[in-house]
Amino acid sequence: MDNFLKKEVSRRNVLKAGGIGAAGLLIGASGAGSLLTLKASAGQKSTGTVPFYGTHQAGITTDPQNHLYFAALMLTTSEKAEVISLFKEWTEAAAAIAEGKEIGKPASNVLMPPDDTGEAAGLDASNVTMTFGVGPGFFQKLAMTAKQPAELADLPAFSFDALEEQWSGGDVCIQACADDPQVAFHAVRNLIRLARGKMQLKWTQAAFQRTKQANTEKETPRNLFGFKDGTGNPDHTSKKAMDEHVWTKSGWMAGGTYMVVRRVQMFIEVWDRTALQEQEATFGRHRATGAPLGRKDEFEQLDLAKTDETGQKQIPANSHTALAHGDGSVKLLRRSYSYADGLDPKTGSFDAGLLFISFQKSIQNQFVPIQTRLAKNDKLNEYTIHRGSAVFACLPGVKKGGWLGETLFS
Amino acid sequence: MKKWTKTTAILTTAVTLAACGAEDAAEPVEVASAPDLSSVTDEYRVYAISEIDLFVTETEKFAQAVKTGDIETAKAAYAPARMHYERAEPIAEVFGDLDPKIDAREGDVPEEEWTGYHRIEKGLWIDETTEGYEEYAQQLIDDTKLLRAKVETVDVTPDLLITGAVDLLNEVSTSKVTGEEDRYSHTDLYDFAANVEGAEKIFTLLQPELEKKDEALSAEIDAKFSDVYTLLDNQKEGDAYTLYTDLTDAEVKELSQAIDALAEPLSQLGIVTEAS
């Protein structure tokens, strides 16, 4: 096993030496960084726990689990004390859930509903993580604008945005990820139950990736367009890379990060009737291998200047890969999941796509410039539309004995 | 109307609880030092029966108007009369045979068995007539009188109250706030308000005991009742509530969320049965 691990590490190093850490597909799921640990557990039953307590919150640099349940909430109270007591309750509950335990006390009075809703009883913890963030409205409603980080501002309007209120915004978010969908839903449901009377649901999204069981080789996941997605993520297992791109050090947010969530609907019917050559030109990569156009290997270095025999750019300048990469200087950590939500009642087409999630230390300096380029010129825009958008400050991690949001409220 | 399965479930639960307490003296719920709530149950019994009395009187006025073909009077009497039933639902619904006869909605029971308030409601608001509904009116009078006679026999227990309080709000969440209760007259908010008042009565009666157990919980429930009443008052002019069809989507959502925010802490009411 040791040798096997080392082999994987060295492969990562080779890849990194090749400069593949550059931003690749913005529309993307987990990074190649998950290769190491996922490879190591290949073929094993998906069991395990991810500690709730730590310097940073879990669910950000954690190896992406199979399933996600995301909830955005609106505050209905303006009482700071109520929110503090809720965050303390959430801390206790989330720590229990992360260990695969039921929340609260065991039921003793049959005339009262049990503290835990019970659908995860007997289930493996399934690497469940719960990641909490606060949105711009949080600071306004609690009259705490002095504490609102400058980074946490609403996004500018991007070209072709078609944002809908029902998929946008939120004063608070909970991102629950787990290798079992019922475990993920149980986590969010129980946390929201504790918040009842203080917060209301604004919008939710259940989403998925291919499971570890279905792809024991742990290749880069494919999105619903059939393309490998996330090839160029920074290495989430590297502390150095995460300190550079993800974790903020400033003020009460030290150890936290900023999160962008975009609900991107994909016109999959339109995509399905698009010729392979066009599909590949749209992404700038080969569908089968994920390699840059004209190359063989997924992790080969992008050469955006290279031309073919006719003098045309091998990777079109308006392809998704080329625009997302830019000059390669800006990276963000993407941790997206696919969704399939029945059909669009207006058209009868699938409502399916990507719940794009990215973590970065600066939304303004990382997400905004990349998305501005993509929104203007990305050939992929013919096949996608952004229906929802939200930004959150993901709170610093909780130390044992501490509570969620402690640095914010202290 | 309560769904059949739910009615049965309530009765079964009550029986199970009683059995539980008798069998297992170590259960924290039924220990010897558990508080004596008999004065509360007695008082509730008086309240519920007085509501059923009013229900009988007001139903008679409603039914007489139907029988004499006075459609306007019948329409005006419909929603206010029903409120007495909706307030006393925890005991009115105990009778699984009478509840559907009085309060079944279209489709709840086979067409040929469909009688009661909602059958007549459809006549008044959809067919706009009382003709052919005289028999239903008489049947309704008979059924409500029978109900009045039967409620005397109900054993009002703390369980019935505690389950009933949340159940009243669950009724609001599942049928009133969706506009499905009074789907022809759209007077759902009358039933909504009455259910809330019925739940509040139970809470008020148990409040002194609750305060001994958990003062913060009591204060929270109090505040959440106020929130619901504020929203209801916004939809009230004199004694008349806004028709469901005149509510905006946002108002419906707000009412629904206010009920969830109230019912969650109210579901902890069972704590009053625990020993201090």
HADDOCK unambig.tbl for C-alpha pairs under 7 A between the chains (distance, minus, plus):
assign (segid A and resid 108 and name CA) (segid B and resid 28 and name CA) 6.66 0.50 0.50
assign (segid A and resid 109 and name CA) (segid B and resid 28 and name CA) 6.71 0.50 0.50
assign (segid A and resid 109 and name CA) (segid B and resid 29 and name CA) 5.42 0.50 0.50
assign (segid A and resid 111 and name CA) (segid B and resid 270 and name CA) 4.90 0.50 0.50
assign (segid A and resid 112 and name CA) (segid B and resid 267 and name CA) 6.43 0.50 0.50
assign (segid A and resid 112 and name CA) (segid B and resid 268 and name CA) 5.59 0.50 0.50
assign (segid A and resid 112 and name CA) (segid B and resid 270 and name CA) 5.04 0.50 0.50
assign (segid A and resid 113 and name CA) (segid B and resid 267 and name CA) 6.71 0.50 0.50
assign (segid A and resid 196 and name CA) (segid B and resid 261 and name CA) 5.32 0.50 0.50
assign (segid A and resid 196 and name CA) (segid B and resid 264 and name CA) 6.96 0.50 0.50
assign (segid A and resid 197 and name CA) (segid B and resid 261 and name CA) 4.12 0.50 0.50
